[in-house]
């Protein structure tokens, strides 16, 4: 029995476990622990592929397991968080009890992206559309921004159902948009080939140090905008 070939799949299942625990924490309104469990799941999501390549045991089974695990950690969890935000917000869209379920549009968008990613051969070295883990971090950070921010304007924005609906629709769109986004992996250890990655990393670290949880959604937005600007310059 070759134990090495099972290690990447075991790591993927740990990612799935983290996603399941995150969902439980969301149901208990413990959004901080849910955020950390999603972060842990994303950490394992990165290393399952790393070990699959290291041990040369990549397989179709691993690819499918990876997407199924991500579906919970980066699909169901953010959809559930948005559902909770809708539930706890002011009722600008009305008091219909079905309205909070609009938050699961994020889950639907994540599912479509994950399925499409498995058959899209263009996304081997970079991304087209926002990766589900990045989107999950964006959504999972919103209740933490609400909790730890003293800004009344931020409170009004993130408890407005129209704003939440806009975020939900934009989230589902950007996941599947035909927008090339640069890869965060560093393959060659020189500044010239990794300028974007270095700039992004440095700005992200500064933002986290200064803004803490508020920095997380801003970092994701910065990542998308930096990619768009880079695409414009590449076309010239």
C-alpha positions, 0 to 999 in steps of 0.5 A, a space after each residue: 500500500 502506497 501511503 504517500 498517494 493518500 496524503 494529499 487526499 487526507 489533507 483535502 478532507 481536513 480542509 472539508 472538516 474545517 469547512 464543516 466546523 466553520 458552518 457550525 460556528 456560523 450557526 452559533 453566530 461565532 463569526 470570528 472562529 468561523 473565519 479562522 476555520 475557513 482560513 485553516 481550510 484554505 491553508 490545507 487547500 493550498 498544501 494538498 496540491 503542493 504534496 500531490 505535486 511533491 509526491 507525484 501522485 496527482 489524480 482525477 480523484 484528488 481533483 474532484 475531492 478538492 472541489 467538493 471540499 472547497 464547495 463547503 469551505 469556500 462555497 457553503 460557508 460564505 453563503 451562510 454568512 451572507 444569509 446571516 447578514 441578511 437576517 440580522 440587517 434592516 429590512 429595506 427589501 421587505 420582511 419576506 422571510 425568503 429574502 435572506 436566502 438570497 445570500 446563497 447566490 454566493 454558494 451557487 456562484 461558487 459551485 459553478 466556478 468550481 465545476 468550471 475550474 475543473 474543465 478549464 485548461 486556461 487556469 493552470 498558471 493564473 486565474 480567470 475570475 476570483 478564486 473561491 477561497 479569496 471570495 470566501 475570505 471577503 465574505 467571512 470578513 464582513 461580520 468581523 468588520 461589523 463587530 470590530 469597526 467603530 464606524 457608524 457609516 460602516 455599520 449602516 452600509 453592512 446592515 443595508 439589505 440593498 448593499 448586501 444584495 449588491 455584494 452578493 450579486 457582485 460576488 457571484 459575478 466576479 467568481 465567474 467573470 472572464 477577468 484574468 487575475 495574476 497568480 500568487 505563487 512565486 515560481 522564479 525567485 527574482 524581483 522582475 518576474 514577481 513584481 506584482 506579487 511583491 507589491 501585493 504582498 507588501 501592501 497587504 501586510 501594511 493594510 493588515 497591520 494598520 486596519 486589522 479585519 477591515 483590511 481583508 475585504 480591501 485586500 481582495 478588492 486591491 487584488 482584483 484592481 491590481 490584476 485589471 490594471 496589469 491586464 491593461 498594461 499587458 495589452 499595450 
